[in-house]
Each structure stands twice: as C-alpha cells, then as structure tokens.
C-alpha cells in the first residue's frame, strides 16, 4: 500500500472555532480538509472565482458547507481564512467571524 501526502493549497494560520461550533460538537476536520484543498463547498460562482483569484493574490478565502447536523437548508457552516493567512475561523449563520 502506498500513501500520498496531501498538501494544503495555503497556510491555515491559527484555527478558531466559534462558540456555536464548539457547542454543537461536530467534527469540522473533513470540512477543513475540503477548504484547504480548494473545494469551496456551497458558494456562488462569483465567490468561487474570487477564491480562485485570492489564492494567487493573497486575499480572504471563503467556504460554506451544510453543517453535519443541519436542521434547515440555510444551516451553513462558514469557513474563512484571513488574507494574511494568520487565522482560519469556523462559524455558523448569525455569528460574527471576529
């Protein structure tokens, strides 16, 4: 069996989880892997193109995914990596990323 090293497309910086993310207790690791590999999830074509440009330009990166325990269609988990790549924050609708 051979193993393959998967390199992220960009540095994550510090990983910050909002109180709601922590409170709901689900595993965000699979979604973080998607974010760091350039799978931006359920975002608009405009945001997807913006992220693709941001990889080269060093701007903020945004991903959204249906939360693992979603009760509503609008229950999207958001991941944002800062433009300077110093942090990545995971939060739910209605929460501030700051």
ZIRA-V307008 format. One record per residue. N is the residue number from 1. RES is the residue in one small letter. SS is DSSP state (H for helix, E for strand, C for the rest). Layout:
N|RES|SS / N|RES|SS
This chain:
1|x|C / 2|x|C / 3|x|C / 4|x|C / 5|x|C / 6|x|C / 7|x|C / 8|x|C / 9|x|C / 10|x|C / 11|x|C / 12|x|C / 13|x|C / 14|x|E / 15|x|E / 16|x|E / 17|x|E / 18|x|C / 19|x|H / 20|x|H / 21|x|H / 22|x|H / 23|x|H / 24|x|H / 25|x|C / 26|x|C / 27|x|C / 28|x|C / 29|x|H / 30|x|H / 31|x|H / 32|x|H / 33|x|H / 34|x|H / 35|x|H / 36|x|H / 37|x|C / 38|x|C / 39|x|C / 40|x|C / 41|x|E / 42|x|C / 43|x|C / 44|x|C / 45|x|H / 46|x|H / 47|x|H / 48|x|H / 49|x|H / 50|x|H / 51|x|H / 52|x|H / 53|x|H / 54|x|H / 55|x|H / 56|x|H / 57|x|H / 58|x|C / 59|x|C / 60|x|C / 61|x|E / 62|x|E / 63|x|E / 64|x|E / 65|x|E / 66|x|E / 67|x|C / 68|x|C / 69|x|C / 70|x|C / 71|x|C / 72|x|C / 73|x|C / 74|x|C / 75|x|C / 76|x|E / 77|x|E / 78|x|E / 79|x|E / 80|x|E / 81|x|E / 82|x|C / 83|x|C / 84|x|C / 85|x|C / 86|x|C / 87|x|E / 88|x|E / 89|x|E / 90|x|E / 91|x|E / 92|x|E / 93|x|C / 94|x|C / 95|x|C / 96|x|C / 97|x|C / 98|x|C
